[in-house]
Amino acid sequence: DGTDLTITVGGSGDINIGSAIGLTFGDDGEKIEGDGTDLTIASSNDLNLTATTDINIPSAVGLTFGDDGEKIEGDGTNLTISSSAIATIDATGDIVLDADGDQVSFKFGGATGQLDVGNANSGDITFSQETNAKDFVFLQYDNNEVMRISDSNFVSIGGNATSQGIVRFLEDSD
């Protein structure tokens, strides 16, 4: 009749709604329904969670997208974002990676850190190859090698099929 409905249950009682019976809001646009195994919250528009404090998800329980294809999960110490496909981070502003351990590691194929970008104690920025006896290679879009810093203690500047590599030392304008 347009007024509130109040249901009072004893201190340890439950309100039970049968399996496959939902609780709908409005004209069935928003619905909460259980089937005995999963709880589904559905909306034809945005689903907003509003809280005055944190929304807590238990340790080792993740948020999954696309039937477990992409997942965000925490274990109480580390946050893991996993996906079976290439992930994109897209922002209208800056993207900041802030590592209080002074190092960001890039791993390929699950291997140990293969490229580390760090902050030395002196404040210098360092790039380190974490696989012994391997080189830093700089490639152009077409895979043409333009520079190599070799583990054999030399730097090479590459050319292409029609021109040689060139090293230029520039001086200031005065």
C-alpha positions as CSV (number, residue, x, y, z in Angstrom):
1,D,0.0,0.0,0.0
2,G,3.0,2.3,-0.3
3,T,4.0,2.1,3.4
4,D,6.9,0.2,5.0
5,L,6.8,-3.5,5.6
6,T,8.4,-4.7,8.8
7,I,9.3,-8.3,9.5
8,T,10.5,-9.2,13.0
9,V,12.5,-12.3,13.6
10,G,13.8,-13.7,16.9
11,G,17.5,-13.1,17.8
12,S,18.9,-16.1,15.9
13,G,16.1,-16.6,13.3
14,D,16.2,-16.4,9.6
15,I,13.8,-15.3,6.8
16,N,13.9,-18.2,4.3
17,I,12.9,-17.6,0.6
18,G,12.6,-20.8,-1.4
19,S,15.1,-21.8,-4.1
20,A,14.6,-20.1,-7.5
21,I,12.3,-17.5,-5.9
22,G,13.7,-14.0,-6.1
23,L,13.2,-10.7,-4.2
24,T,12.6,-8.1,-6.9
25,F,12.6,-4.3,-6.7
26,G,10.6,-2.0,-9.0
27,D,9.4,-3.8,-12.2
28,D,11.8,-6.8,-12.0
29,G,14.7,-4.6,-13.0
30,E,16.6,-5.4,-9.9
31,K,16.5,-8.8,-8.3
32,I,18.2,-11.0,-5.6
33,E,17.7,-14.7,-6.2
34,G,19.3,-17.9,-5.0
35,D,19.2,-21.4,-6.5
36,G,20.6,-23.3,-3.5
37,T,24.2,-23.0,-4.7
38,D,24.8,-19.4,-6.0
39,L,23.3,-16.0,-5.1
40,T,22.6,-13.7,-8.0
41,I,22.1,-10.0,-7.7
42,A,20.9,-8.6,-11.1
43,S,20.2,-5.2,-12.4
44,S,19.3,-3.8,-15.8
45,N,21.4,-0.8,-14.9
46,D,24.4,-0.1,-12.7
47,L,24.7,-2.0,-9.4
48,N,26.0,0.4,-6.7
49,L,27.5,-0.7,-3.4
50,T,27.2,2.0,-0.8
51,A,29.0,1.8,2.5
52,T,30.2,4.2,5.2
53,T,33.2,1.8,5.9
54,D,35.0,-0.8,3.9
55,I,33.4,-3.6,1.9
56,N,35.3,-6.7,3.1
57,I,35.8,-9.8,1.0
58,P,37.3,-12.8,2.9
59,S,40.9,-13.8,2.2
60,A,41.4,-16.1,-0.8
61,V,38.0,-15.2,-2.2
62,G,38.1,-13.1,-5.4
63,L,36.1,-11.0,-7.6
64,T,35.8,-12.8,-11.0
65,F,34.7,-11.4,-14.3
66,G,33.6,-13.3,-17.4
67,D,33.0,-16.7,-15.7
68,D,36.4,-16.7,-13.9
69,G,38.3,-15.5,-17.0
70,E,39.6,-12.5,-15.1
71,K,40.1,-12.3,-11.3
72,I,41.1,-9.9,-8.5
73,E,42.0,-11.7,-5.3
74,G,43.8,-11.0,-2.1
75,D,45.3,-13.3,0.5
76,G,45.6,-10.8,3.3
77,T,49.2,-9.8,2.3
78,N,49.2,-9.5,-1.6
79,L,46.7,-8.5,-4.2
80,T,46.7,-10.5,-7.4
81,I,45.0,-9.5,-10.7
82,S,45.0,-12.3,-13.2
83,S,43.6,-12.7,-16.7
84,S,44.0,-15.3,-19.4
85,A,44.3,-12.5,-22.0
86,I,46.2,-9.3,-22.4
87,A,45.0,-6.8,-19.8
88,T,44.7,-3.1,-20.6
89,I,45.1,-0.3,-18.0
90,D,43.5,2.8,-19.4
91,A,43.3,6.1,-17.5
92,T,42.4,9.6,-18.4
93,G,45.2,10.8,-16.0
94,D,48.6,9.5,-15.0
95,I,49.2,5.9,-14.0
96,V,51.5,5.7,-11.0
97,L,53.3,2.6,-9.8
98,D,54.6,3.3,-6.3
99,A,56.8,0.5,-4.9
100,D,58.0,1.3,-1.4
101,G,60.6,-1.5,-1.8
102,D,62.2,0.8,-4.5
103,Q,61.9,-1.8,-7.3
104,V,59.3,-2.7,-10.0
105,S,59.9,-6.1,-11.6
106,F,58.6,-7.1,-15.1
107,K,58.2,-10.8,-15.5
108,F,57.5,-12.7,-18.7
109,G,55.9,-16.2,-18.8
110,G,55.9,-16.4,-15.0
111,A,59.7,-16.4,-14.8
112,T,61.6,-14.6,-12.0
113,G,62.1,-10.8,-12.5
114,Q,63.6,-10.3,-16.0
115,L,63.7,-6.5,-16.0
116,D,63.9,-4.5,-12.8
117,V,63.5,-0.8,-12.6
118,G,64.8,0.5,-9.3
119,N,65.9,3.4,-7.2
120,A,69.4,3.0,-6.0
121,N,70.3,4.3,-2.5
122,S,71.9,7.3,-4.2
123,G,68.6,8.2,-5.9
124,D,69.8,7.0,-9.3
125,I,67.3,5.2,-11.4
126,T,68.6,1.7,-12.3
127,F,67.6,-0.8,-15.0
128,S,68.8,-4.3,-14.4
129,Q,68.6,-7.4,-16.5
130,E,67.8,-10.2,-14.0
131,T,68.9,-13.1,-16.3
132,N,72.7,-13.6,-16.4
133,A,74.5,-13.4,-19.7
134,K,71.7,-11.6,-21.5
135,D,71.6,-8.2,-23.3
136,F,69.4,-5.1,-23.3
137,V,68.1,-4.8,-26.9
138,F,66.2,-1.8,-28.2
139,L,64.0,-2.5,-31.2
140,Q,62.0,-0.3,-33.5
141,Y,58.4,-1.1,-34.3
142,D,59.5,-3.2,-37.3
143,N,61.8,-5.3,-35.0
144,N,64.9,-3.5,-36.4
145,E,67.6,-3.5,-33.7
146,V,68.7,0.1,-33.1
147,M,70.9,-0.5,-30.0
148,R,72.3,-3.3,-27.9
149,I,74.0,-3.2,-24.5
150,S,75.8,-6.4,-24.4
151,D,76.7,-8.6,-21.5
152,S,80.1,-8.9,-23.3
153,N,80.9,-5.3,-22.3
154,F,80.1,-3.4,-25.5
155,V,77.3,-1.1,-26.9
156,S,76.3,-1.5,-30.5
157,I,74.3,0.9,-32.6
158,G,72.3,-0.8,-35.4
159,G,71.4,0.4,-38.8
160,N,69.0,-1.2,-41.3
161,A,69.2,-2.7,-44.8
162,T,69.9,0.7,-46.4
163,S,71.8,2.7,-43.9
164,Q,74.5,2.3,-41.2
165,G,74.1,2.9,-37.5
166,I,75.4,6.4,-36.4
167,V,76.5,7.7,-33.0
168,R,76.2,11.5,-32.6
169,F,77.6,13.5,-29.8
170,L,75.7,16.8,-29.5
171,E,77.1,19.9,-28.0
172,D,75.1,22.7,-26.3
173,S,73.9,25.7,-28.3
174,D,76.7,28.2,-27.1
